Amino acid sequence: MAITDVGERPTEQHQAGGKGLKVGALGLVSSLVIGVASTAPAYSLAASLGLVTAVVGLFAPSIMLIAFAPMLFIAAAYYYMNRADPDCGTTFTWVTRAIGPKSGWLAGWGILVTDLVVMPSLSQIAGSYTFSLFGANGLAQNTFWVTFVGVIWIVVMTLICYIGIELSARTQVALLGAEIIILVVFAITALAKVYGGGIAHSVRPSIAWLDPFKIPSGGALASGILVAVFIYWGWDTAVTVNEESKDAKRTPGVAALLSTLVLVLIYVIVSIAAQSFHGAGFLTSNSNDVLNALAKAVLGSPWNKLLIIAVLTSSSASTQTTILPAARSSLSMAVHKAFPARFASINPRFLSPGFSTLLFGAVSIVWYVLLTLISPNVLENSILALGFGIAFYYAMTGYACVVYYRRQVFQSLKSFLFIGLAPLIGALILTWAFFDSIFVYSNPANSAGRAWFTFIHFNVHILGVHLYAHGVGSALVIGIGLLLIGVPLMLIWRIKHPDFFKRDREAATSLGASAPPLTAGVVPVTD
């Protein structure tokens, strides 16, 4: 593998980016596609819509709307932080500037472990649906063959990311285009059949489904939001490829904001159509995969295969777009001397972070196979654990925006709303979700499989909430455990490489001002 260090610049174009990535490769449409595809809309709906209806019934569409709010608010933080510093490290660099290098290092670590945690889930779905597409339902239930094909999907998507951002973007356009078209066809067909009559247990849509105040309890509302918030995760990949985008200070942030708008439309429309067809109870009973359960009744045979294709393209596309931010985050951390220098290597032919990309793909394969060998329940719990990392680094981005622009917050109403109030509210909601998840998953009853660390036993009441458990849920151990591993690693790096941690906190000089280089000689792209 031909690799060049970040300090070597084989072309003039490399110098523009400061890290060697291919400058100006992505326009607004490509960035938007990457942002939407990263959330895996079809897969997210298939896997989570039944969980939402289980707690709020027919009010699932209102939950999709509420969960959209913190995502939009955090997207505003991404937009304004990217205007000041279009660095592919995103949250890592922004938190380092605003809050401090220790918090920045841990925020970067949060991105990496969150991307790693989701890979087994995406790969397993891609493997299973590959067999389902061809009617090999027996193999689709076979752990060995599903894992084998899932590993192949990781390899293929890793190689696409390695070859370069332009091939990655073209692949995403094809995969996401097919996915959205199929979801639209599904929603229109389902609603047409419901209004046509004759569908057992169908329910005609009501505007009341969009009213969260009709949800019977605050606990149900909180639980629904907790699930739905995380199906929006992934749009920030549009900002992670900022150094490879045209107009790097503006295009990625706009793409992130538009991604959240596209997603809320998809989720609200499809959730209304899905629960209208056979009612919320049917979705709850088939919560493992609501789209596959509805496919034949809505589209008929053989057109029901279209939804299998939608989920397959969704999971495979998201596998690719999970590798992209992980590789670029570790690249940025290495360039700024917060990670081993090897991670700053750039492939001179493809202008991609070659070493980081291949290593993340390899580690993802090991993680996937290891979890599968240990227990299928561990794999399921790794999905539940995903929320901790997402809430952590999204919230850190919101706080960083408020702190970095603290001198501009009260200069105008617009500034107060978009760089102050909105990011802060988004961060507070996600902080609440983070700690609420700790309470929920501390009880092994809320995780799959047996309890871990059974020597831990507690029975307490906090703010009217009864917490009782014998042992700790494995979802909590995986989610919090992987984040906490970053603390000793950060301390070790601080001892061996103290220069990164000697940085002072920064504040914006004006709303439109570019931030100074975080590391001397590393100038972000401004094209």
One Martini backbone bead per residue (centre of mass of N, CA, C, O) as a GRO file, in nm:
protein
  527
    1MET     BB    1   0.093   0.039   0.026
    2ALA     BB    2   0.063   0.361  -0.060
    3ILE     BB    3   0.222   0.613   0.149
    4THR     BB    4   0.171   0.934   0.297
    5ASP     BB    5   0.256   1.174   0.479
    6VAL     BB    6   0.128   1.471   0.591
    7GLY     BB    7   0.406   1.622   0.518
    8GLU     BB    8   0.346   1.514   0.232
    9ARG     BB    9   0.316   1.683  -0.101
   10PRO     BB   10   0.251   1.578  -0.423
   11THR     BB   11   0.049   1.823  -0.442
   12GLU     BB   12  -0.102   2.127  -0.447
   13GLN     BB   13  -0.381   2.037  -0.344
   14HIS     BB   14  -0.291   1.935  -0.070
   15GLN     BB   15  -0.217   2.214   0.063
   16ALA     BB   16  -0.507   2.325   0.096
   17GLY     BB   17  -0.588   2.108   0.335
   18GLY     BB   18  -0.332   1.999   0.528
   19LYS     BB   19  -0.394   1.657   0.485
   20GLY     BB   20  -0.449   1.546   0.163
   21LEU     BB   21  -0.719   1.579   0.070
   22LYS     BB   22  -0.974   1.604  -0.161
   23VAL     BB   23  -1.048   1.887  -0.310
   24GLY     BB   24  -1.372   1.956  -0.430
   25ALA     BB   25  -1.543   1.669  -0.467
   26LEU     BB   26  -1.801   1.801  -0.320
   27GLY     BB   27  -2.122   1.877  -0.322
   28LEU     BB   28  -2.430   1.927  -0.199
   29VAL     BB   29  -2.562   1.664  -0.294
   30SER     BB   30  -2.344   1.467  -0.197
   31SER     BB   31  -2.355   1.554   0.102
   32LEU     BB   32  -2.654   1.492   0.145
   33VAL     BB   33  -2.645   1.193   0.076
   34ILE     BB   34  -2.445   1.113   0.298
   35GLY     BB   35  -2.617   1.212   0.537
   36VAL     BB   36  -2.869   1.031   0.487
   37ALA     BB   37  -2.735   0.749   0.448
   38SER     BB   38  -2.606   0.729   0.740
   39THR     BB   39  -2.896   0.659   0.881
   40ALA     BB   40  -3.058   0.438   0.752
   41PRO     BB   41  -3.379   0.460   0.708
   42ALA     BB   42  -3.491   0.174   0.656
   43TYR     BB   43  -3.351   0.030   0.889
   44SER     BB   44  -3.446   0.215   1.119
   45LEU     BB   45  -3.747   0.157   1.080
   46ALA     BB   46  -3.746  -0.154   1.094
   47ALA     BB   47  -3.606  -0.157   1.397
   48SER     BB   48  -3.786   0.096   1.560
   49LEU     BB   49  -4.095   0.141   1.518
   50GLY     BB   50  -4.201  -0.087   1.709
   51LEU     BB   51  -4.077   0.041   1.969
   52VAL     BB   52  -4.246   0.298   1.961
   53THR     BB   53  -4.538   0.172   1.955
   54ALA     BB   54  -4.506   0.022   2.231
   55VAL     BB   55  -4.522   0.316   2.398
   56VAL     BB   56  -4.733   0.515   2.191
   57GLY     BB   57  -4.849   0.397   1.948
   58LEU     BB   58  -5.008   0.619   1.722
   59PHE     BB   59  -4.772   0.847   1.816
   60ALA     BB   60  -4.510   0.810   1.645
   61PRO     BB   61  -4.502   1.067   1.462
   62SER     BB   62  -4.458   1.264   1.703
   63ILE     BB   63  -4.183   1.148   1.783
   64MET     BB   64  -4.039   1.219   1.519
   65LEU     BB   65  -4.070   1.525   1.565
   66ILE     BB   66  -3.933   1.558   1.842
   67ALA     BB   67  -3.656   1.419   1.769
   68PHE     BB   68  -3.581   1.638   1.555
   69ALA     BB   69  -3.507   1.885   1.726
   70PRO     BB   70  -3.219   1.813   1.840
   71MET     BB   71  -3.098   1.766   1.559
   72LEU     BB   72  -3.136   2.054   1.450
   73PHE     BB   73  -2.978   2.197   1.676
   74ILE     BB   74  -2.707   2.046   1.625
   75ALA     BB   75  -2.684   2.126   1.327
   76ALA     BB   76  -2.638   2.424   1.393
   77ALA     BB   77  -2.370   2.378   1.535
   78TYR     BB   78  -2.225   2.258   1.292
   79TYR     BB   79  -2.252   2.497   1.105
   80TYR     BB   80  -2.098   2.714   1.284
   81MET     BB   81  -1.838   2.553   1.338
   82ASN     BB   82  -1.765   2.510   1.036
   83ARG     BB   83  -1.726   2.809   0.966
   84ALA     BB   84  -1.469   2.831   1.154
   85ASP     BB   85  -1.393   2.491   1.129
   86PRO     BB   86  -1.312   2.289   0.851
   87ASP     BB   87  -1.275   1.996   1.010
   88CYS     BB   88  -1.274   1.645   1.001
   89GLY     BB   89  -1.293   1.627   1.328
   90THR     BB   90  -1.492   1.819   1.442
   91THR     BB   91  -1.567   1.764   1.754
   92PHE     BB   92  -1.275   1.743   1.838
   93THR     BB   93  -1.183   2.035   1.753
   94TRP     BB   94  -1.410   2.205   1.884
   95VAL     BB   95  -1.376   2.112   2.180
   96THR     BB   96  -1.081   2.186   2.205
   97ARG     BB   97  -1.124   2.489   2.168
   98ALA     BB   98  -1.366   2.550   2.379
   99ILE     BB   99  -1.300   2.340   2.637
  100GLY     BB  100  -1.061   2.129   2.561
  101PRO     BB  101  -0.836   1.869   2.512
  102LYS     BB  102  -0.962   1.648   2.686
  103SER     BB  103  -1.250   1.670   2.576
  104GLY     BB  104  -1.170   1.639   2.278
  105TRP     BB  105  -1.053   1.357   2.292
  106LEU     BB  106  -1.313   1.218   2.402
  107ALA     BB  107  -1.491   1.300   2.162
  108GLY     BB  108  -1.331   1.147   1.949
  109TRP     BB  109  -1.364   0.873   2.084
  110GLY     BB  110  -1.673   0.867   2.064
  111ILE     BB  111  -1.688   0.844   1.759
  112LEU     BB  112  -1.528   0.578   1.723
  113VAL     BB  113  -1.702   0.386   1.908
  114THR     BB  114  -1.972   0.436   1.771
  115ASP     BB  115  -1.893   0.330   1.493
  116LEU     BB  116  -1.815   0.047   1.595
  117VAL     BB  117  -2.082  -0.050   1.732
  118VAL     BB  118  -2.265  -0.046   1.457
  119MET     BB  119  -2.135  -0.251   1.254
  120PRO     BB  120  -2.264  -0.529   1.327
  121SER     BB  121  -2.554  -0.454   1.260
  122LEU     BB  122  -2.519  -0.378   0.960
  123SER     BB  123  -2.381  -0.644   0.870
  124GLN     BB  124  -2.602  -0.841   0.951
  125ILE     BB  125  -2.822  -0.725   0.772
  126ALA     BB  126  -2.674  -0.753   0.504
  127GLY     BB  127  -2.642  -1.060   0.520
  128SER     BB  128  -2.940  -1.145   0.558
  129TYR     BB  129  -3.064  -0.983   0.304
  130THR     BB  130  -2.912  -1.127   0.084
  131PHE     BB  131  -3.064  -1.397   0.120
  132SER     BB  132  -3.361  -1.291   0.111
  133LEU     BB  133  -3.354  -1.186  -0.182
  134PHE     BB  134  -3.305  -1.511  -0.280
  135GLY     BB  135  -3.477  -1.705  -0.073
  136ALA     BB  136  -3.257  -1.781   0.163
  137ASN     BB  137  -3.385  -1.828   0.465
  138GLY     BB  138  -3.196  -2.028   0.603
  139LEU     BB  139  -2.932  -1.858   0.572
  140ALA     BB  140  -3.053  -1.600   0.716
  141GLN     BB  141  -3.035  -1.787   1.002
  142ASN     BB  142  -2.728  -1.827   0.967
  143THR     BB  143  -2.465  -1.726   1.139
  144PHE     BB  144  -2.220  -1.789   0.964
  145TRP     BB  145  -2.321  -1.677   0.682
  146VAL     BB  146  -2.397  -1.396   0.777
  147THR     BB  147  -2.115  -1.321   0.877
  148PHE     BB  148  -1.961  -1.370   0.615
  149VAL     BB  149  -2.119  -1.158   0.443
  150GLY     BB  150  -2.077  -0.919   0.634
  151VAL     BB  151  -1.770  -0.910   0.593
  152ILE     BB  152  -1.779  -0.855   0.292
  153TRP     BB  153  -1.917  -0.581   0.315
  154ILE     BB  154  -1.691  -0.443   0.470
  155VAL     BB  155  -1.473  -0.482   0.258
  156VAL     BB  156  -1.608  -0.334   0.023
  157MET     BB  157  -1.656  -0.057   0.171
  158THR     BB  158  -1.362  -0.007   0.242
  159LEU     BB  159  -1.254   0.004  -0.051
  160ILE     BB  160  -1.425   0.241  -0.144
  161CYS     BB  161  -1.306   0.441   0.064
  162TYR     BB  162  -1.009   0.404  -0.028
  163ILE     BB  163  -1.036   0.500  -0.329
  164GLY     BB  164  -1.261   0.732  -0.262
  165ILE     BB  165  -1.493   0.991  -0.239
  166GLU     BB  166  -1.627   0.976  -0.524
  167LEU     BB  167  -1.710   0.679  -0.517
  168SER     BB  168  -1.871   0.702  -0.259
  169ALA     BB  169  -2.080   0.906  -0.368
  170ARG     BB  170  -2.187   0.739  -0.608
  171THR     BB  171  -2.284   0.502  -0.439
  172GLN     BB  172  -2.486   0.664  -0.263
  173VAL     BB  173  -2.677   0.761  -0.484
  174ALA     BB  174  -2.776   0.479  -0.567
  175LEU     BB  175  -2.867   0.367  -0.288
  176LEU     BB  176  -3.053   0.603  -0.194
  177GLY     BB  177  -3.238   0.621  -0.435
  178ALA     BB  178  -3.364   0.340  -0.402
  179GLU     BB  179  -3.462   0.370  -0.111
  180ILE     BB  180  -3.659   0.614  -0.141
  181ILE     BB  181  -3.839   0.509  -0.364
  182ILE     BB  182  -3.942   0.262  -0.207
  183LEU     BB  183  -4.064   0.415   0.036
  184VAL     BB  184  -4.267   0.580  -0.132
  185VAL     BB  185  -4.418   0.345  -0.257
  186PHE     BB  186  -4.505   0.220   0.007
  187ALA     BB  187  -4.667   0.460   0.125
  188ILE     BB  188  -4.867   0.502  -0.108
  189THR     BB  189  -4.983   0.213  -0.118
  190ALA     BB  190  -5.082   0.192   0.173
  191LEU     BB  191  -5.274   0.441   0.170
  192ALA     BB  192  -5.447   0.353  -0.070
  193LYS     BB  193  -5.554   0.091   0.067
  194VAL     BB  194  -5.682   0.221   0.313
  195TYR     BB  195  -5.880   0.414   0.148
  196GLY     BB  196  -6.006   0.164  -0.016
  197GLY     BB  197  -6.028  -0.068   0.163
  198GLY     BB  198  -6.019  -0.405   0.314
  199ILE     BB  199  -5.821  -0.369   0.559
  200ALA     BB  200  -5.716  -0.523   0.819
  201HIS     BB  201  -5.682  -0.310   1.090
  202SER     BB  202  -5.717  -0.044   0.977
  203VAL     BB  203  -5.607   0.313   0.990
  204ARG     BB  204  -5.688   0.623   0.962
  205PRO     BB  205  -5.548   0.901   0.944
  206SER     BB  206  -5.443   1.145   1.199
  207ILE     BB  207  -5.365   1.449   1.333
  208ALA     BB  208  -5.328   1.340   1.630
  209TRP     BB  209  -5.052   1.183   1.577
  210LEU     BB  210  -4.891   1.479   1.602
  211ASP     BB  211  -4.974   1.485   1.920
  212PRO     BB  212  -4.792   1.465   2.215
  213PHE     BB  213  -5.024   1.546   2.433
  214LYS     BB  214  -5.178   1.254   2.390
  215ILE     BB  215  -4.988   1.117   2.551
  216PRO     BB  216  -5.050   0.950   2.850
  217SER     BB  217  -4.728   0.965   2.927
  218GLY     BB  218  -4.413   1.065   3.018
  219GLY     BB  219  -4.270   0.791   2.997
  220ALA     BB  220  -4.354   0.729   2.705
  221LEU     BB  221  -4.230   0.978   2.580
  222ALA     BB  222  -3.935   0.928   2.668
  223SER     BB  223  -3.898   0.646   2.541
  224GLY     BB  224  -3.960   0.729   2.249
  225ILE     BB  225  -3.737   0.939   2.216
  226LEU     BB  226  -3.495   0.756   2.280
  227VAL     BB  227  -3.531   0.593   2.018
  228ALA     BB  228  -3.572   0.818   1.790
  229VAL     BB  229  -3.316   0.991   1.809
  230PHE     BB  230  -3.121   0.750   1.689
  231ILE     BB  231  -3.237   0.742   1.386
  232TYR     BB  232  -3.081   1.022   1.311
  233TRP     BB  233  -2.814   0.917   1.305
  234GLY     BB  234  -2.538   1.049   1.066
  235TRP     BB  235  -2.553   1.339   0.929
  236ASP     BB  236  -2.252   1.434   1.015
  237THR     BB  237  -2.095   1.322   0.768
  238ALA     BB  238  -2.128   1.577   0.591
  239VAL     BB  239  -1.902   1.724   0.773
  240THR     BB  240  -1.659   1.524   0.772
  241VAL     BB  241  -1.628   1.600   0.443
  242ASN     BB  242  -1.537   1.907   0.426
  243GLU     BB  243  -1.239   1.895   0.292
  244GLU     BB  244  -1.399   1.767   0.017
  245SER     BB  245  -1.556   2.032  -0.024
  246LYS     BB  246  -1.733   2.271  -0.152
  247ASP     BB  247  -1.738   2.517   0.034
  248ALA     BB  248  -1.645   2.419   0.337
  249LYS     BB  249  -1.799   2.640   0.527
  250ARG     BB  250  -2.102   2.566   0.402
  251THR     BB  251  -2.200   2.298   0.266
  252PRO     BB  252  -2.198   2.093   0.508
  253GLY     BB  253  -2.400   2.248   0.690
  254VAL     BB  254  -2.636   2.247   0.493
  255ALA     BB  255  -2.649   1.939   0.459
  256ALA     BB  256  -2.720   1.879   0.753
  257LEU     BB  257  -2.985   2.035   0.768
  258LEU     BB  258  -3.125   1.892   0.526
  259SER     BB  259  -3.110   1.605   0.635
  260THR     BB  260  -3.311   1.641   0.870
  261LEU     BB  261  -3.552   1.716   0.686
  262VAL     BB  262  -3.565   1.460   0.517
  263LEU     BB  263  -3.597   1.262   0.755
  264VAL     BB  264  -3.864   1.362   0.877
  265LEU     BB  265  -4.032   1.302   0.629
  266ILE     BB  266  -3.981   1.001   0.610
  267TYR     BB  267  -4.065   0.915   0.902
  268VAL     BB  268  -4.354   1.027   0.908
  269ILE     BB  269  -4.475   0.899   0.652
  270VAL     BB  270  -4.402   0.598   0.704
  271SER     BB  271  -4.531   0.571   0.985
  272ILE     BB  272  -4.817   0.630   0.895
  273ALA     BB  273  -4.844   0.405   0.683
  274ALA     BB  274  -4.770   0.158   0.860
  275GLN     BB  275  -4.994   0.197   1.091
  276SER     BB  276  -5.245   0.205   0.903
  277PHE     BB  277  -5.261  -0.084   0.783
  278HIS     BB  278  -5.254  -0.265   1.092
  279GLY     BB  279  -5.151  -0.104   1.311
  280ALA     BB  280  -4.962  -0.078   1.599
  281GLY     BB  281  -4.967  -0.375   1.698
  282PHE     BB  282  -4.824  -0.502   1.454
  283LEU     BB  283  -4.554  -0.356   1.490
  284THR     BB  284  -4.495  -0.461   1.776
  285SER     BB  285  -4.504  -0.771   1.695
  286ASN     BB  286  -4.276  -0.669   1.452
  287SER     BB  287  -4.008  -0.513   1.566
  288ASN     BB  288  -3.763  -0.643   1.410
  289ASP     BB  289  -3.943  -0.605   1.113
  290VAL     BB  290  -4.181  -0.413   0.976
  291LEU     BB  291  -4.136  -0.411   0.667
  292ASN     BB  292  -4.134  -0.717   0.611
  293ALA     BB  293  -4.419  -0.768   0.737
  294LEU     BB  294  -4.564  -0.566   0.513
  295ALA     BB  295  -4.478  -0.623   0.219
  296LYS     BB  296  -4.684  -0.827   0.093
  297ALA     BB  297  -4.949  -0.671   0.161
  298VAL     BB  298  -4.870  -0.407   0.009
  299LEU     BB  299  -4.703  -0.516  -0.270
  300GLY     BB  300  -4.661  -0.794  -0.313
  301SER     BB  301  -4.591  -1.050  -0.538
  302PRO     BB  302  -4.250  -0.963  -0.587
  303TRP     BB  303  -4.244  -0.657  -0.463
  304ASN     BB  304  -4.146  -0.715  -0.167
  305LYS     BB  305  -3.837  -0.707  -0.244
  306LEU     BB  306  -3.797  -0.400  -0.228
  307LEU     BB  307  -3.766  -0.382   0.086
  308ILE     BB  308  -3.516  -0.554   0.097
  309ILE     BB  309  -3.349  -0.363  -0.076
  310ALA     BB  310  -3.374  -0.115   0.105
  311VAL     BB  311  -3.234  -0.237   0.358
  312LEU     BB  312  -2.975  -0.326   0.216
  313THR     BB  313  -2.887  -0.047   0.109
  314SER     BB  314  -2.893   0.091   0.384
  315SER     BB  315  -2.678  -0.082   0.537
  316SER     BB  316  -2.448  -0.058   0.327
  317ALA     BB  317  -2.431   0.251   0.319
  318SER     BB  318  -2.378   0.285   0.628
  319THR     BB  319  -2.118   0.131   0.638
  320GLN     BB  320  -1.962   0.332   0.466
  321THR     BB  321  -2.048   0.603   0.636
  322THR     BB  322  -1.891   0.498   0.893
  323ILE     BB  323  -1.600   0.492   0.786
  324LEU     BB  324  -1.551   0.785   0.707
  325PRO     BB  325  -1.552   0.931   0.994
  326ALA     BB  326  -1.346   0.752   1.137
  327ALA     BB  327  -1.104   0.811   0.951
  328ARG     BB  328  -1.114   1.131   0.980
  329SER     BB  329  -1.090   1.154   1.285
  330SER     BB  330  -0.814   1.007   1.314
  331LEU     BB  331  -0.664   1.192   1.125
  332SER     BB  332  -0.700   1.454   1.286
  333MET     BB  333  -0.576   1.356   1.552
  334ALA     BB  334  -0.295   1.305   1.427
  335VAL     BB  335  -0.232   1.587   1.311
  336HIS     BB  336  -0.286   1.711   1.621
  337LYS     BB  337  -0.136   1.504   1.824
  338ALA     BB  338  -0.370   1.277   1.948
  339PHE     BB  339  -0.234   1.058   1.763
  340PRO     BB  340  -0.091   0.850   1.583
  341ALA     BB  341   0.082   0.925   1.292
  342ARG     BB  342  -0.021   0.693   1.107
  343PHE     BB  343  -0.321   0.817   1.078
  344ALA     BB  344  -0.205   1.053   0.870
  345SER     BB  345  -0.216   0.883   0.630
  346ILE     BB  346  -0.188   0.916   0.269
  347ASN     BB  347  -0.306   0.835  -0.033
  348PRO     BB  348  -0.163   0.948  -0.331
  349ARG     BB  349  -0.385   0.844  -0.535
  350PHE     BB  350  -0.676   0.882  -0.362
  351LEU     BB  351  -0.683   1.085  -0.122
  352SER     BB  352  -0.690   0.896   0.136
  353PRO     BB  353  -0.720   0.748   0.457
  354GLY     BB  354  -0.580   0.458   0.436
  355PHE     BB  355  -0.507   0.347   0.717
  356SER     BB  356  -0.768   0.420   0.873
  357THR     BB  357  -0.962   0.265   0.690
  358LEU     BB  358  -0.841  -0.025   0.710
  359LEU     BB  359  -0.838  -0.045   1.018
  360PHE     BB  360  -1.138  -0.007   1.072
  361GLY     BB  361  -1.230  -0.248   0.905
  362ALA     BB  362  -1.073  -0.463   1.069
  363VAL     BB  363  -1.192  -0.400   1.351
  364SER     BB  364  -1.487  -0.450   1.271
  365ILE     BB  365  -1.454  -0.749   1.211
  366VAL     BB  366  -1.355  -0.838   1.488
  367TRP     BB  367  -1.598  -0.728   1.649
  368TYR     BB  368  -1.818  -0.888   1.505
  369VAL     BB  369  -1.710  -1.176   1.551
  370LEU     BB  370  -1.682  -1.163   1.857
  371LEU     BB  371  -1.980  -1.109   1.928
  372THR     BB  372  -2.093  -1.360   1.786
  373LEU     BB  373  -1.932  -1.571   1.957
  374ILE     BB  374  -2.030  -1.499   2.236
  375SER     BB  375  -2.325  -1.352   2.154
  376PRO     BB  376  -2.622  -1.245   2.029
  377ASN     BB  377  -2.685  -1.053   2.271
  378VAL     BB  378  -2.440  -0.873   2.240
  379LEU     BB  379  -2.521  -0.763   1.968
  380GLU     BB  380  -2.788  -0.634   2.062
  381ASN     BB  381  -2.654  -0.456   2.290
  382SER     BB  382  -2.480  -0.284   2.100
  383ILE     BB  383  -2.724  -0.129   1.992
  384LEU     BB  384  -2.824  -0.011   2.262
  385ALA     BB  385  -2.536   0.130   2.321
  386LEU     BB  386  -2.523   0.356   2.103
  387GLY     BB  387  -2.658   0.605   2.250
  388PHE     BB  388  -2.426   0.705   2.426
  389GLY     BB  389  -2.232   0.812   2.207
  390ILE     BB  390  -2.425   1.001   2.061
  391ALA     BB  391  -2.504   1.185   2.298
  392PHE     BB  392  -2.220   1.272   2.372
  393TYR     BB  393  -2.109   1.412   2.099
  394TYR     BB  394  -2.348   1.591   2.038
  395ALA     BB  395  -2.352   1.750   2.303
  396MET     BB  396  -2.062   1.859   2.285
  397THR     BB  397  -2.120   2.031   2.035
  398GLY     BB  398  -2.330   2.218   2.160
  399TYR     BB  399  -2.150   2.331   2.386
  400ALA     BB  400  -1.918   2.436   2.206
  401CYS     BB  401  -2.080   2.652   2.058
  402VAL     BB  402  -2.155   2.827   2.302
  403VAL     BB  403  -1.863   2.874   2.404
  404TYR     BB  404  -1.725   2.985   2.145
  405TYR     BB  405  -1.981   3.210   2.109
  406ARG     BB  406  -2.014   3.383   2.382
  407ARG     BB  407  -1.964   3.684   2.257
  408GLN     BB  408  -2.225   3.655   2.034
  409VAL     BB  409  -2.505   3.569   2.152
  410PHE     BB  410  -2.606   3.893   2.229
  411GLN     BB  411  -2.597   4.059   1.945
  412SER     BB  412  -2.857   3.889   1.851
  413LEU     BB  413  -3.128   3.707   1.788
  414LYS     BB  414  -2.999   3.504   1.597
  415SER     BB  415  -2.762   3.428   1.776
  416PHE     BB  416  -2.924   3.332   2.021
  417LEU     BB  417  -3.076   3.100   1.869
  418PHE     BB  418  -2.828   2.951   1.686
  419ILE     BB  419  -2.565   2.972   1.910
  420GLY     BB  420  -2.736   2.918   2.178
  421LEU     BB  421  -3.021   2.792   2.234
  422ALA     BB  422  -3.034   2.548   2.041
  423PRO     BB  423  -2.770   2.394   2.122
  424LEU     BB  424  -2.843   2.378   2.424
  425ILE     BB  425  -3.105   2.217   2.405
  426GLY     BB  426  -2.990   1.979   2.251
  427ALA     BB  427  -2.778   1.903   2.469
  428LEU     BB  428  -2.977   1.861   2.708
  429ILE     BB  429  -3.145   1.637   2.584
  430LEU     BB  430  -2.901   1.439   2.543
  431THR     BB  431  -2.817   1.431   2.837
  432TRP     BB  432  -3.075   1.313   2.939
  433ALA     BB  433  -3.061   1.055   2.763
  434PHE     BB  434  -2.800   0.947   2.880
  435PHE     BB  435  -2.892   0.921   3.186
  436ASP     BB  436  -3.151   0.764   3.135
  437SER     BB  437  -3.004   0.516   3.014
  438ILE     BB  438  -2.857   0.435   3.268
  439PHE     BB  439  -3.110   0.363   3.428
  440VAL     BB  440  -3.236   0.162   3.233
  441TYR     BB  441  -2.957  -0.029   3.180
  442SER     BB  442  -2.896  -0.114   3.478
  443ASN     BB  443  -3.124  -0.302   3.411
  444PRO     BB  444  -3.127  -0.622   3.285
  445ALA     BB  445  -3.429  -0.625   3.183
  446ASN     BB  446  -3.343  -0.406   2.940
  447SER     BB  447  -3.176  -0.644   2.842
  448ALA     BB  448  -3.010  -0.886   2.684
  449GLY     BB  449  -2.991  -1.140   2.873
  450ARG     BB  450  -2.769  -1.152   3.104
  451ALA     BB  451  -2.615  -1.048   3.369
  452TRP     BB  452  -2.370  -0.829   3.477
  453PHE     BB  453  -2.217  -0.802   3.758
  454THR     BB  454  -2.376  -0.953   4.014
  455PHE     BB  455  -2.243  -0.799   4.266
  456ILE     BB  456  -2.444  -0.589   4.180
  457HIS     BB  457  -2.667  -0.422   4.420
  458PHE     BB  458  -2.986  -0.247   4.391
  459ASN     BB  459  -3.228  -0.027   4.599
  460VAL     BB  460  -3.374   0.266   4.476
  461HIS     BB  461  -3.477   0.615   4.520
  462ILE     BB  462  -3.517   0.862   4.247
  463LEU     BB  463  -3.731   1.096   4.196
  464GLY     BB  464  -3.958   0.852   4.204
  465VAL     BB  465  -3.753   0.630   4.113
  466HIS     BB  466  -3.729   0.284   4.073
  467LEU     BB  467  -3.424   0.106   4.153
  468TYR     BB  468  -3.368  -0.233   4.036
  469ALA     BB  469  -3.088  -0.467   4.078
  470HIS     BB  470  -2.905  -0.769   3.963
  471GLY     BB  471  -2.688  -0.623   3.825
  472VAL     BB  472  -2.588  -0.546   3.481
  473GLY     BB  473  -2.641  -0.431   3.187
  474SER     BB  474  -2.479  -0.488   2.886
  475ALA     BB  475  -2.539  -0.218   2.746
  476LEU     BB  476  -2.397  -0.046   2.961
  477VAL     BB  477  -2.118  -0.174   2.949
  478ILE     BB  478  -2.063  -0.109   2.651
  479GLY     BB  479  -2.131   0.195   2.631
  480ILE     BB  480  -1.963   0.301   2.880
  481GLY     BB  481  -1.704   0.132   2.861
  482LEU     BB  482  -1.592   0.245   2.589
  483LEU     BB  483  -1.574   0.537   2.688
  484LEU     BB  484  -1.389   0.485   2.945
  485ILE     BB  485  -1.137   0.381   2.797
  486GLY     BB  486  -1.048   0.672   2.709
  487VAL     BB  487  -0.924   0.777   2.971
  488PRO     BB  488  -0.655   0.614   2.994
  489LEU     BB  489  -0.563   0.678   2.706
  490MET     BB  490  -0.545   0.982   2.746
  491LEU     BB  491  -0.337   0.975   2.982
  492ILE     BB  492  -0.114   0.833   2.827
  493TRP     BB  493  -0.088   1.047   2.603
  494ARG     BB  494  -0.023   1.282   2.793
  495ILE     BB  495   0.250   1.167   2.892
  496LYS     BB  496   0.386   1.118   2.600
  497HIS     BB  497   0.197   1.380   2.467
  498PRO     BB  498   0.169   1.696   2.597
  499ASP     BB  499   0.125   1.918   2.376
  500PHE     BB  500  -0.181   1.895   2.316
  501PHE     BB  501  -0.255   1.979   2.636
  502LYS     BB  502  -0.143   2.300   2.610
  503ARG     BB  503  -0.394   2.423   2.525
  504ASP     BB  504  -0.607   2.678   2.477
  505ARG     BB  505  -0.881   2.831   2.496
  506GLU     BB  506  -1.141   2.945   2.277
  507ALA     BB  507  -1.273   3.232   2.088
  508ALA     BB  508  -1.468   3.409   1.906
  509THR     BB  509  -1.441   3.718   1.733
  510SER     BB  510  -1.663   3.627   1.519
  511LEU     BB  511  -1.911   3.482   1.338
  512GLY     BB  512  -1.727   3.478   1.049
  513ALA     BB  513  -1.469   3.376   1.166
  514SER     BB  514  -1.175   3.225   1.138
  515ALA     BB  515  -0.995   2.996   1.272
  516PRO     BB  516  -0.718   2.918   1.388
  517PRO     BB  517  -0.485   2.706   1.390
  518LEU     BB  518  -0.457   2.429   1.588
  519THR     BB  519  -0.203   2.361   1.409
  520ALA     BB  520   0.085   2.419   1.297
  521GLY     BB  521   0.043   2.408   0.938
  522VAL     BB  522  -0.279   2.349   0.969
  523VAL     BB  523  -0.495   2.428   0.709
  524PRO     BB  524  -0.795   2.465   0.631
  525VAL     BB  525  -1.037   2.448   0.420
  526THR     BB  526  -1.202   2.725   0.202
  527ASP     BB  527  -1.345   2.646  -0.079
   0.00000   0.00000   0.00000
